[in-house]
Amino acid sequence: MSGVRVHAIVLGAIGGLGLTAQLVLLRELFAVFAGNELSAGIFLSIWLVCEGLGAWFFGRLCPRIEGSETGWLLGLGVFSSVVSVLAVMAVVFAKPVLGVLPGESLNIFTLSLVTSAVVLLPASSHGGLFVVGAALFSRLERKTGVSRAYIYEGLGTVAAALLCYFLLLTRVAGLGIVAMFGGILLVVLGLWIAGPLLGRMVFLWLGTIFLALSTNRAGELERRLYQQVWPGQVVLKVRESAYGKMVSLERQRQRLVLYDGVVVMNAPVVDIGTLEQMVHIPMLMHPGPKRVLILGQGLAGMVAEVLKEPVTEVKMVQIDPVLVDEIRRTGAGLVQRELADPRFELVIADPRRYLLNTKDSFDLIILWPSAPDNLSANRLFSVEFFRLCRRRLTKQGLFVTRTPGSIENLPAEAGAILRLRVASLRRVFPAVAPVGLDFPLIVASKSGFILEPESLVFKFRRAGMDLTVLTPEYVSSLLDPFRQQVFRTRIGPETEVNHDLKPREIFFNMVREGRRSSPFFSRLYFKLSHAVERTTVPILFLVLFLGLGGTLVKGKGFARGFGVFTSGFAGAGISTLAILLYQVRFGSLYSNVALLLAGFMLGTVPGAGLARKVAPRIERGPRHAALLFLCADAILILLLCGLILLGARGGVVIFVSSLLLAGTSLGWQFGVASIERQKPGSISGGETAGVLSVLDFTGGALGGISIALILAPVSGLLTAGLVIAGLKMVSLLSQLLTMAGSKFRIQRV
């Protein structure tokens, strides 16, 4: 086999390992630490920083190891495969080290530390593998070797992403997926790179061991890892679905189901008082509820409470059939009795799509989660969703939701969530009332309702229900008029609402969750939101000054570097923005991350290939390279405008096409910069790859974390897209300056 084909296969295997390690580690962090799409920005940024460090180090090292790159490639291949598998295990074992309980989340600072520790070695070694592979490729093609290495690594990344999406993510444990692609890389190195027969046999033997882990043994090994993490619990099952990861636990006949790290089932029910108040008090407020709709996980408790009432029909809408099956299996008798009741119907569907398409109407709609912890959940707390609920209510129907905290202990963040929820509902319903029970309850209606303690207590006594916690006397105490007046006084004025594209509830819920483990960083994050709203425009003007000033002083070298940096920012920013918009649109992401990443990486391949085709023009002078950069910047700006306008309503094709174009622009600029920089006899391909990778990854790290953690939850997704477009506009102007010629530059003395 020719040298080009061998190196192409090796680089493809490197790309596949990097993609799967990144994808699986992200999913495992979600599942273990109750992460969300916004915390994905932390992971993406840290991964890119670490990969950039590896690329920078080996880029500087390449001139010194010239002639021995093959040995370094073999060593890095083994090292990266091993540490990628160990990193997946380390995510699980981080819980006992930190003393984190099942279902407990982490604050941003602690999550950043854990992510850094887990990601450092796999990401940096992957960056080093690409640089060393590019150095070897540059021996074959001195002018376009880096761009060709970029192409083949991208092809391997795309192939791995598509395999994960269509075949692996829902069938193979994450540990097994990483081991599979680590084994593929080792086998490839053993077949075509390793030297003597003994070396080849060693690599093939190691690759076979890794591939063996990708069978069903990986799932059992993963279950045993979780068993080691929680020695007091019996880990019954670890399962994957297209929407999330489930871990079922049992301790002293108490069973839990964790879904992406969050407790979604606890049987027998621990907090029965909350369920009874959530169900029976709203039903007492309605003159005669017969048809009830539960949105969210209601099995193993809530459904049973509703069925105690004289209802004729109870529907529960749940998007994940695997979760329902796991709760059915784990919840045992209670869930079986709920499912067996002829009045109950389980609907497997996205709640928003169900409400949009159904013709049914309901007397009571119960939204069970207290606050959104991700964008999929935020779709159930926005003004847009409440409009759908209003359409499906009968004339006297009630919509019921709760918020975190209690009326005796209502921290600032919980109060902000309550005000947001009330304000959002008042945009849709004419009658909205917060009710202070043991927790804040909000009741909304199209025609109004009566909340009189005497009337509700009378109806309760007449119903003759024998509940565990709730009694007529308790209802009278909870609804005491003075108690309710004090509660409403403490809520405060409403200032803003929660939208699909401006998910403010997620931001306040992240602050609230962070306060439990780190009040200092929680307050810091809260204050940061106010600073962002005041400083976004000044920061853009500062970037404009630095970009144009640096180009005037330093010339085309600065302009190209600034272009790659901003393209890295835009690439990660657009990817993050597309992921967030995808959640808003479809409400599911767990396995679809691979599809979105495949679209982006697939775009980098033709982008870098086009750069190779126009290499002769690049050599004619800086104006031609500037024009090529300018075209890519213009495409990104137009793409962002289209994504902002169409993303919230478009189909999957819109998202994949947008990421495809974004990847094409990024690959185009990376290829142009590498060809312009890498000239015969002046600089090695490895060093060129290292320099450009550092700029790309650094920009990407800033883009991912600023969009996911700051701009999107604080200013909204539309503003986040406009900021990315503004940054690329500065890059476009800097390329125009280089085209204008040296007469507009300040001459260096």
Secondary structure, DSSP 8 states (H G I E B T S, - for coil): --HHHHHHHHHHHHHHHHHHHHHHHHHHHHHHHT--TTHHHHHHHHHHHHHHHHHHHHHHHGGGGTT-HHHHHHHHHHHHHHHHHHHHHHHHHHHHHHT--TT----HHHHHHHHHHHHHHHHHHHHHHHHHHHHHHHHH-TTTHHHHHHHHHHHHHHHHHHHIIIIITTTS-HHHHHHHHHHHHHHHHHHHT--SHHHHHHHHHHHHHHHHHTSTHHHHHHHHHHHHH-TTSEEEEEEE-SS-EEEEEEETTEEEEEETTEEEEEES-S-HHHHHHHHHHHHHHSSS--EEEEES--TTTHHHHHHTS--SEEEEEES-HHHHHHHHHHHHHHHHHHHH-TTEEEEES-HHHHHHH----EEEEEE--SS-SSHHHHTTSSHHHHHHHHHTEEEEEEEEEE-SS-SSS--HHHHHHHHHHHHHHHTT-SEEEEEESSSEEEEEESS-----HHHHHHHHHHHT---SS--HHHHHHHT-HHHHHHHHHHH--------SSS-HHHHHHHHHHHHHH-HHHHHHHHHHHHHHHHHHHHHHHHHHHHHHHHHHHHTHHHHHHHHHHHHHHHHHHHHHHHHHHHHHHHS--TTHHHHHHHHHHHHHHHHHHHHHHTHHHHHT-HHHHHHHHHHHHHHHHHHHHHHHHHTTT--HHHHHHHHHHHHHHHHHHHHHHHHHH--TTTS-HHHHHHHHHHHHHHHHHHHHHIIIIIIHHHH-HHHHHHHHHHHHHHHHHHHHHHHH-GGGS----
